[in-house]
Amino acid sequence: MPRPLAAPVPLSAVPTSKSFTKKLQARRLLPQLMAGVRHSFAGTVSTVDELASGTLFSFADWPNDLVPRRAAGVYTIWRADDFIYVGMSGRGAQSEDFVVGDGQPAQAKGLWTRLGSHASGRRSGDQFNIYICDRFIVPTLTSAQQIQISHGDLLLDQMTRSYIREHLGYRFTICADGTEALAVEHAVRSGALPTGRPYLNPL
């Protein structure tokens, strides 16, 4: 049985000028984008259905051939019935950016690489994996484990990977491009799903 989620601890971050510019651009686009997102949520078979109650895939079974190798998209992450995180991939990308030309290698891009990063447990460059380590693993470390970590005999990345693969699953939906994916992610972080806002990264 998963443990009940504790009250989240607020996380602060100072944006770089580049990230701030992207956020500002997205904020300017949101009024138009959100109308379309809300419309899609109202459909019978809709984005919200896929993200809230679609097939739940376990990270234990990654890689998953049902996830497109090249696509923008949004995903939700769950611990049993607990909605803990929403993310997107394909920021800034247009639909044509995911098309592979003749004779070019079909290198994975977008949703596949983002979910693969989470499944690896590596914290470097992966905010979700940092959240999992800081909020679910570090608070439960024993004195003996802390000593092992300090000696290099126990790796936090490995513990993060094991936790993700043993306890977490994901749902996903494909988007036309990065702009749509960003708008959907924003809506879900703001509480668009019946389950409310995600535990780790609400707005």
C-alpha positions in Angstrom: 0.0 0.0 0.0 1.5 3.4 -0.9 2.0 5.8 1.9 -0.2 8.8 2.1 1.2 11.9 0.6 2.4 14.5 3.1 1.7 18.2 2.6 4.0 19.5 -0.1 6.9 21.8 0.8 6.9 24.9 -1.5 9.8 24.9 -3.9 11.3 28.2 -5.1 13.3 28.8 -8.2 14.9 32.0 -9.7 14.4 31.8 -13.5 17.2 32.6 -15.9 16.6 35.3 -18.4 16.1 32.7 -21.1 13.6 30.7 -19.1 11.8 33.9 -18.1 11.4 34.9 -21.7 9.9 31.6 -22.6 7.5 31.8 -19.7 6.5 35.3 -20.7 5.9 34.2 -24.3 3.8 31.3 -23.1 1.8 33.6 -20.8 1.0 35.9 -23.7 -0.3 33.0 -25.8 -2.3 31.3 -23.0 -5.6 33.2 -23.3 -6.0 32.0 -26.9 -4.6 28.5 -26.3 -6.6 27.8 -23.2 -9.9 28.3 -25.0 -8.9 25.5 -27.4 -7.7 23.3 -24.5 -10.9 23.7 -22.6 -12.9 22.8 -25.7 -10.9 19.6 -26.2 -11.4 18.7 -22.5 -15.2 18.9 -23.1 -15.1 16.1 -25.8 -16.4 12.6 -25.1 -13.0 11.0 -25.9 -10.8 13.9 -24.7 -7.4 14.8 -23.6 -8.5 14.9 -20.0 -9.8 11.3 -20.3 -6.4 10.1 -21.5 -4.5 11.9 -18.8 -6.9 11.1 -15.9 -8.2 7.7 -16.7 -6.5 6.3 -19.7 -4.2 3.2 -19.7 -1.8 3.4 -16.8 1.7 2.2 -17.9 4.2 1.1 -15.3 7.7 2.6 -15.4 8.8 -1.0 -14.5 8.0 -1.9 -18.1 9.9 0.9 -19.8 10.7 1.1 -22.7 7.1 1.2 -24.1 6.6 0.7 -27.8 3.2 2.4 -27.6 4.9 5.7 -26.9 5.8 7.4 -30.2 9.5 7.8 -30.8 9.0 11.3 -32.2 6.1 13.4 -30.9 5.1 16.4 -28.7 2.9 15.4 -25.8 1.8 15.6 -22.2 1.9 13.0 -19.5 0.7 12.5 -16.0 2.5 10.4 -13.3 0.7 8.5 -10.6 1.4 6.5 -7.4 -1.6 4.2 -7.3 -4.5 6.7 -7.3 -2.4 9.6 -6.2 -1.8 12.2 -9.0 1.7 13.5 -8.3 3.1 15.2 -11.5 2.3 16.4 -15.0 4.9 17.2 -17.6 5.2 17.9 -21.3 7.8 17.5 -24.0 8.3 19.3 -27.3 8.6 22.8 -26.0 9.0 25.2 -28.9 8.7 22.5 -31.5 6.5 22.6 -34.6 4.7 19.5 -36.0 7.2 19.4 -38.9 10.1 19.1 -36.4 9.0 15.5 -35.7 8.9 14.4 -39.3 11.9 12.4 -40.4 13.2 13.1 -43.9 14.1 10.4 -46.4 17.4 8.8 -45.6 17.6 10.4 -42.2 17.9 8.3 -39.0 14.7 8.3 -36.9 16.3 9.5 -33.7 13.9 9.6 -30.7 12.7 13.1 -29.9 10.1 14.6 -27.5 7.8 12.4 -25.4 9.9 9.2 -25.7 13.1 10.9 -24.5 11.4 12.6 -21.6 9.7 9.5 -20.2 12.9 7.6 -20.8 14.8 10.1 -18.7 12.4 9.7 -15.9 12.6 5.9 -16.0 16.4 6.1 -15.8 16.3 7.7 -12.3 19.2 10.0 -13.1 18.7 13.4 -11.4 21.1 15.4 -13.6 19.0 17.5 -15.9 15.7 15.9 -14.8 13.6 18.0 -12.4 11.0 15.2 -11.9 13.7 12.8 -10.7 15.0 15.5 -8.3 11.5 15.9 -6.9 11.2 12.2 -6.3 14.6 11.9 -4.6 14.1 15.0 -2.4 10.5 14.3 -1.4 10.2 10.6 -1.3 13.6 9.1 -0.8 15.8 11.5 1.3 13.2 11.8 4.1 13.2 8.0 4.6 17.0 7.5 4.6 18.3 5.6 7.6 21.5 6.6 9.4 23.2 3.5 7.9 22.1 4.5 4.4 23.4 8.0 4.8 26.8 6.6 5.8 26.7 4.3 2.7 25.9 7.3 0.5 28.8 9.4 2.0 31.2 6.5 1.2 29.9 6.1 -2.3 28.5 2.6 -1.6 24.9 3.6 -2.2 23.8 5.9 -5.0 20.8 8.2 -4.8 20.3 7.9 -8.6 19.9 4.1 -8.2 17.5 4.5 -5.3 15.5 7.0 -7.4 15.3 4.7 -10.3 14.2 1.8 -8.1 11.5 3.9 -6.5 10.1 5.2 -9.9 10.1 1.7 -11.4 8.5 0.0 -8.3 5.9 2.6 -7.4 5.0 4.9 -10.3 3.1 4.8 -13.6 2.2 7.2 -16.3 -0.5 8.2 -18.8 0.1 10.2 -21.9 -1.5 12.0 -24.8 0.0 13.2 -28.1 -0.2 16.9 -29.1 0.1 18.6 -32.5 3.1 20.6 -31.4 4.9 22.1 -28.5 2.6 25.1 -28.1 -0.4 22.9 -27.6 1.5 20.6 -25.2 2.5 23.6 -23.1 -1.1 24.9 -22.9 -2.4 21.5 -21.9 0.3 21.1 -19.2 -0.5 24.5 -17.8 -4.2 23.6 -17.7 -3.6 20.3 -15.9 -1.2 22.0 -13.4 -3.9 24.5 -12.7 -6.4 21.7 -11.8 -8.2 20.7 -15.1 -8.3 17.0 -14.1 -11.0 15.7 -11.8 -8.3 14.7 -9.4 -7.2 18.3 -9.0 -3.7 19.7 -9.2 -0.6 17.5 -9.2 1.1 17.0 -5.8 4.7 17.9 -6.9 4.2 20.7 -9.4 0.9 22.5 -9.0 0.2 26.1 -10.2 
